[in-house]
Amino acid sequence: MKIVFLTLLSFFFLFPYSIMAQNIYFNAFPRTIELVKLNLETCETHLEFNFQEVLQSRETVIRGSSFHPDGYLYLTTGFRLIRYNILRKEVKDIIPIDDFAQQVNDGFFLAISEEGRFIISGGDHMSQIYDYDLRNRKVIQIIDDNGIPPQVIKGMTGFIGNHLLLYVGTEDLNNRGFRLWNPDSANLYDLWSDSSEEHSYFWPSMYTPACKSNSLLVQRVLEGTSQFVEIDLENKNVAQKCEDEIIGYTPLGSANPTDFRQSPLRIDLDADNSSYHATAGYYDTLTTCMPQAPITDDDIEISTCGAEVDYISFRLKYYDQPRLPEEYITAEGFEDQLQPTSDPSRWVWNNPYGNDTESIKDFLRSLRYHANWDPGNSEESRERVVAVTMHVGEDSTSSWSVFQLEPDDLYAGRDTTATYCADPDARDHIDLTSYLSEGVDAETGRFEPMLSGGRGMFVPGTDDDGEFQYILEENGCSDTAVITVETLETGLADLELDTVKICGGSQIRIGFPPGVYESIEWWDGSTGDSILISHSVIDPYALVSVGSCHVRIPIAVTNLADTPFAGPDTTFTYCPEGPAIDFNDHLPAPTGSTRWLEPGLQNGGSVFRPGIDDPGIYQYIVESEGCTDTAQITMEETGTQELPFAPVSTCEGQSTQIGLPAGAYSDIIWWNGESGDSTTINSDETGPFWVEAQQDGCYFRADFDVSVGEEILFPGSYPDTLRLCPGTTGQITVQGLDSILLDGAMYVSGDVINLTDPGEYSLTGYLGGCTATHSVSVTSYNDPSGQYSETFPRCNGTSLSITLPDDTEEYSFSWTDGHPDRELTVDDDGEYPFDISDGNCSFRAIYTVVPSDGPECEQEECAISIPNAVSPNGDGINDALTIFSTGCQSIESVALIDKWGNTIHTTDSQVIDTTVWLQLPPGVYMVKVNYRDQHGRLKTKAGSILVIR
């Protein structure tokens, strides 16, 4: 979505981002519903936005504010979050937080990390601290405030590493300071404090300019007067940014576009900010009609602070929220360089170009984000984020490339604004089709909402001001252009006019973008889009007209002669035989200015040559736009030069290699007696630390400090061993550490490491620049299925009984199909699986029944013989009845049945004893025999028995 800004232009155009980095935003007391912008370079303030129209009756103040990597400024009342676009000057969204804000003052401190973690603190010493999911708009957890004394105000205003920046103080206003609090360890550390009773310090905001040390921008109050100061966290220096009278009121809260930054490194995906992303990222739009887009704009800027990029990683931050059918990254023309990782949401590019930043930028320009989503699914139509992280040594920094599902401007054209006169007597109907972009089909589309004057015709006084959508639909795709209709007075009232800067009697040309307005008349009666203006003009203005509507715009003029631009007085020290010094590399000057030295140098120009040019005082004179400014430059000859050497940090129990640029110096001696370009510092060394060297006959010395970070330990959640069941994956979640390196792949907090194969794995953990290793042994459970699987032969036409093994202390057995008995009778050949469980894993063994035609299957034919008479008279002949069988497997049962069908006797023996027959009267009886034949099949045979006395 694009927007056109109407701005009063000076002769030189200014890109928004070139001045944005110097801006700080705050709420001004007592005007607590207004957002004020202060330019820290010019110390000029402007009203950014009045939130009167968006606040509710119970919201009387906006206090907390912080920038987010998604490019928006977030502000909070006690009840709602406000998502604000500082470039479009519009409220993008309002998010209720009533469901967890329990007190009147809850919810007005914000702390946002470079990864987008969002912390809300009530601020009061009795209130709670919330870990908030901004994307899904819910509280993840209430953070335990263990370690924060109960009388301390819980003002969380930023992150430094894994620590929260805490604005602390007791109920009195004196001795306010800033501390770091680790919510995991509950430790509270002093960051900075001032024991004097002269000032009070409030509302810190992290300030991290590119390639400079981290600082805090803090509001300092003295006797009711406020001023901004910068506290350098490296050396604890306090520097005032602007004079008291420039601010003129008490600021509440503050934010700047670097306040979530953790590193002085920068990877800016859109340097001129044409994508309207305020925090060095890139913003673009996608629709189902355009399923891919570049991750960066063409104008990329990389700041590595003199080091070399090691690698750049790309992460689909909201990969599972929700997971799309397709979502991935490609690099057109660099396919072999962009490597996927084990995490499907992450890619890594290892830098093969060294310090060749132009080649690095070419690779970044080749990146494309691809997505496939259901246009009818509102859950899928959400912002998606690619986090682009540049790694330099042990440091890294990220910028977000944000893609939002919005209409594509290829069909319906760009958004624009139509103006009309507020005077009812000067109103004409407005044909909105005339505002569509050139080449757009103005006949096929439709306007929403409908206009009272018919197709595309806006009727002032009848139709309400606002946004009207022109919608084109074609081949299942749609696109929308938004035409904002407002009065001319409204549009110009929102216009922030640049201050015209002129020096002395010179002139510059100012003006409006050509063709925007029907008529522009200047203070001297001339007309046209532009005019020459000098400092001597009294009360200049422009009269802007549309039809019979006229709006007068005053123009402010500032004398540039009052602005110093040659810089402060400066002293340079040099060695008698040292290298030449080019002042152009060290002294400031505006673009297009002329500069020189008085007295001049021996060889002219700007290069000072030791031994040729004399030490002493030189006047550095700069002329710009007809004005001149002078700074005094003092050149001092010295035998020993200061050798720039940054502070060194190492980790407890570890050593760090430090050094000077290879080959740049000779006769190098370190504090420990070693020589050469580099040496090793152990964490147990106490110093003092120094290095001396020679270069071109000049001696150099550096004294430096060494800080030792805490020894890091892997949390207990990381196992020493993992035992895997067949077909499973061992998983380790990265937590309690910044990142983990395993087999060349980097995993950040929240990532899951999958271990699929047995073996020894060495994890390298990173936390606050320190490292530690942890070994994980991955083994697999023994599979016992082989020792329990068997093969059974079965003769054709027979049944076979197979039985599970007996349970042991180690294993239990059960049929896979759920058969409840341990014995199973089968009539068919095939596989009969059963499960083996050891309490952790389940294995599968198989009984295999195969056909057999061996000797065991050659059996005698089964025959049953039943005698037909019995004479139980005690003579020993046929007193009992014996059933005869040959070739049969078994006699299952014998039943004696009378002539009425009643069973009068049963036995599993082949003999019906004499005692049974003695009890029966003479007559005919039936004998029924159940038996199994030679194949094991159950059969029945019956016969008549005559009982004779």
HELIX and SHEET records of a PDB file:
HELIX    1   1 PRO A   16  MET A   20  1                                   5    
HELIX    2   2 PHE A   51  GLU A   53  5                                   3    
HELIX    3   3 ASP A  244  ILE A  247  1                                   4    
HELIX    4   4 THR A  357  ARG A  365  1                                   9    
HELIX    5   5 PRO A  424  ALA A  426  5                                   3    
HELIX    6   6 LEU A  432  TYR A  435  5                                   4    
HELIX    7   7 LEU A  488  ALA A  493  1                                   6    
HELIX    8   8 LEU A  560  ASP A  562  5                                   3    
HELIX    9   9 PHE A  583  ASP A  585  5                                   3    
HELIX   10  10 SER A  785  TYR A  788  1                                   4    
HELIX   11  11 PRO A  855  CYS A  857  5                                   3    
HELIX   12  12 THR A  914  LEU A  918  1                                   5    
SHEET    1   A 4 THR A  45  ASN A  50  0                                        
SHEET    2   A 4 GLU A  34  ASN A  39 -1                                        
SHEET    3   A 4 ASN A  23  PHE A  29 -1                                        
SHEET    4   A 4 THR A 250  ALA A 255 -1                                        
SHEET    1   B 4 GLY A  64  PHE A  67  0                                        
SHEET    2   B 4 LEU A  73  THR A  76 -1                                        
SHEET    3   B 4 ARG A  80  ASN A  85 -1                                        
SHEET    4   B 4 GLU A  90  PRO A  96 -1                                        
SHEET    1   C 4 PHE A 109  ILE A 112  0                                        
SHEET    2   C 4 PHE A 118  SER A 121 -1                                        
SHEET    3   C 4 ILE A 129  ASP A 133 -1                                        
SHEET    4   C 4 LYS A 138  ILE A 143 -1                                        
SHEET    1   D 4 GLY A 155  ILE A 160  0                                        
SHEET    2   D 4 HIS A 163  VAL A 168 -1                                        
SHEET    3   D 4 GLY A 177  TRP A 181 -1                                        
SHEET    4   D 4 LEU A 188  SER A 193 -1                                        
SHEET    1   E 4 SER A 200  TYR A 207  0                                        
SHEET    2   E 4 SER A 215  LEU A 222 -1                                        
SHEET    3   E 4 THR A 225  ASP A 232 -1                                        
SHEET    4   E 4 VAL A 238  GLN A 240 -1                                        
SHEET    1   F 2 ARG A 266  ASP A 268  0                                        
SHEET    2   F 2 GLU A 301  SER A 303 -1                                        
SHEET    1   G 6 TYR A 282  LEU A 286  0                                        
SHEET    2   G 6 ASP A 395  LEU A 405  1                                        
SHEET    3   G 6 ARG A 384  VAL A 392 -1                                        
SHEET    4   G 6 TYR A 311  LEU A 316 -1                                        
SHEET    5   G 6 ARG A 346  ASN A 350 -1                                        
SHEET    6   G 6 LEU A 338  PRO A 340 -1                                        
SHEET    1   H 3 GLN A 292  PRO A 294  0                                        
SHEET    2   H 3 LEU A 367  ASN A 372 -1                                        
SHEET    3   H 3 GLU A 326  ALA A 331 -1                                        
SHEET    1   I 4 THR A 416  TYR A 420  0                                        
SHEET    2   I 4 CYS A 477  THR A 487  1                                        
SHEET    3   I 4 GLY A 466  GLU A 474 -1                                        
SHEET    4   I 4 ARG A 446  GLU A 448 -1                                        
SHEET    1   J 2 ILE A 430  ASP A 431  0                                        
SHEET    2   J 2 MET A 457  PHE A 458 -1                                        
SHEET    1   K 2 VAL A 500  ILE A 502  0                                        
SHEET    2   K 2 VAL A 557  ASN A 559  1                                        
SHEET    1   L 2 GLN A 507  GLY A 511  0                                        
SHEET    2   L 2 SER A 530  SER A 534 -1                                        
SHEET    1   M 3 SER A 519  TRP A 522  0                                        
SHEET    2   M 3 TYR A 541  VAL A 546 -1                                        
SHEET    3   M 3 CYS A 549  PRO A 554 -1                                        
SHEET    1   N 4 THR A 570  TYR A 574  0                                        
SHEET    2   N 4 CYS A 627  GLU A 637  1                                        
SHEET    3   N 4 GLY A 616  SER A 624 -1                                        
SHEET    4   N 4 THR A 594  GLU A 598 -1                                        
SHEET    1   O 2 ILE A 581  ASP A 582  0                                        
SHEET    2   O 2 VAL A 607  PHE A 608 -1                                        
SHEET    1   P 4 THR A 640  GLU A 642  0                                        
SHEET    2   P 4 CYS A 698  PHE A 704  1                                        
SHEET    3   P 4 PHE A 689  GLN A 695 -1                                        
SHEET    4   P 4 SER A 666  TRP A 670 -1                                        
SHEET    1   Q 2 VAL A 648  CYS A 651  0                                        
SHEET    2   Q 2 VAL A 706  GLY A 709  1                                        
SHEET    1   R 2 SER A 655  GLY A 659  0                                        
SHEET    2   R 2 SER A 678  ASN A 682 -1                                        
SHEET    1   S 5 THR A 721  LEU A 724  0                                        
SHEET    2   S 5 CYS A 770  SER A 780  1                                        
SHEET    3   S 5 GLY A 759  LEU A 767 -1                                        
SHEET    4   S 5 SER A 739  LEU A 742 -1                                        
SHEET    5   S 5 ALA A 745  VAL A 748 -1                                        
SHEET    1   T 2 GLY A 730  THR A 733  0                                        
SHEET    2   T 2 VAL A 752  LEU A 755 -1                                        
SHEET    1   U 4 GLU A 790  CYS A 795  0                                        
SHEET    2   U 4 SER A 842  SER A 852  1                                        
SHEET    3   U 4 GLY A 830  SER A 837 -1                                        
SHEET    4   U 4 SER A 812  TRP A 815 -1                                        
SHEET    1   V 2 LEU A 800  THR A 803  0                                        
SHEET    2   V 2 GLU A 823  VAL A 826 -1                                        
SHEET    1   W 2 ALA A 863  SER A 865  0                                        
SHEET    2   W 2 PHE A 884  THR A 886 -1                                        
SHEET    1   X 5 ALA A 869  VAL A 870  0                                        
SHEET    2   X 5 LEU A 938  VAL A 947  1                                        
SHEET    3   X 5 GLY A 923  ARG A 932 -1                                        
SHEET    4   X 5 SER A 890  ILE A 897 -1                                        
SHEET    5   X 5 THR A 903  THR A 907 -1                                        
SHEET    1   Y 2 LEU A 881  THR A 882  0                                        
SHEET    2   Y 2 VAL A 911  ILE A 912 -1                                        
END                                                                             
